[in-house]
Amino acid sequence: MDKAMVITGKTKLLGVIGDPVVHSLSPVMHNAALEALGVDYVYVALPVKTGDLARAIAGFTAIGLQGFNLTIPHKQAILPLLTDITAEAQAVGAVNTVWRTDQGWSGTNTDVAGFIAPLQALQDWRQRTVVVLGNGGAARAVVAGCGQLGFGQIYVVGRNSQKLAAFQTSWVDSPLKPPLIVQPWEALPTLLPEADLIVNTTPVGMHTTADQTPLDAIALALAPSSAVVYDLIYTPRPTQLLTLAAQRGLVTLDGLEMLVQQGAAALELWLQQPAPVDTMRVALDTWLAPTS
Ligand code: NAP
């Protein structure tokens, strides 16, 4: 057996925290990458409840964890617990990757680069219109990414008017200045006909709600036939939303390439060397391939 695959007393620890985190594919992708690189690290999923975040971080300091990713519900709550936050993460207002420094913990957001990678491969998005479903942590990376891609109009649709208003306000002082308008869920029938891109950033359709969709076939019928539907969820594959969009003849993107690209960017921060992106993608494709 390759020495790099053996966990010893010297093996360094990386991980992902969230609640739930049991379905995270990050351990599959990162351990494949760590093995391919031959470095003495292991990456594990660590369930952390909302109220336990500060205690968990203190524990990570004590046990010498090297770095970690964050998923629901910690991406914004982590901010006050960090000693340093990159300008990109500050602009987004959410952190998905943290690494250890002599002073404490530093954080950044690699979701923006991960999100835009598959879109850049499709077409030029300048002056286009995007409808973003949801206004949580991932939506912040999506808005920043759409701003970087030059979208002319970014609609963010949510179900909680107070959170929506706070979302709009939070971008006022941002150097990104995205062309953003928040809208209630009820506005979708007027927004969808304008959409060149529809992005689902809600967890609706994810494993335990796999039979649900944030937009039904009637809503999708309102979108232009040239629209692209991008679901950030990567399991199940495809989601109900993407199944319906494909039936409508729309181009679809799932969250897998975003997961690969944000993970590669995180790994490069932790290890200070290029990530084996193809190995990471193949590991996930293989893991998610239906078994006969
Ligand atoms: P989050 O911060 O909890 O935000 C979730 C958002 O969805 C909130 O705005 C929430 O609204 C809304 N929402 C939840 N349930 C809803 C429902 N039933 N109907 C309408 N809206 C609903 O979570 P997040 O970190 O942004 O992650 C969201 C999703 O993106 C997850 O599925 C995650 O796996 C995925 N994601 C994928 C990648 C990737 O690499 N592919 C990266 C990041 C995230 P309220 O605020 O009103 O509750």
Boltz pocket constraint, residues with backbone or C-beta under 6 A from the ligand:
constraints:
  - pocket:
      binder: B
      contacts: [[A, 71], [A, 72], [A, 73], [A, 75], [A, 111], [A, 114], [A, 133], [A, 134], [A, 135], [A, 136], [A, 137], [A, 138], [A, 139], [A, 158], [A, 159], [A, 160], [A, 163], [A, 200], [A, 201], [A, 202], [A, 203], [A, 204], [A, 206], [A, 231], [A, 232], [A, 233], [A, 234], [A, 254], [A, 255], [A, 256], [A, 258], [A, 259], [A, 260], [A, 262]]
      max_distance: 6.0
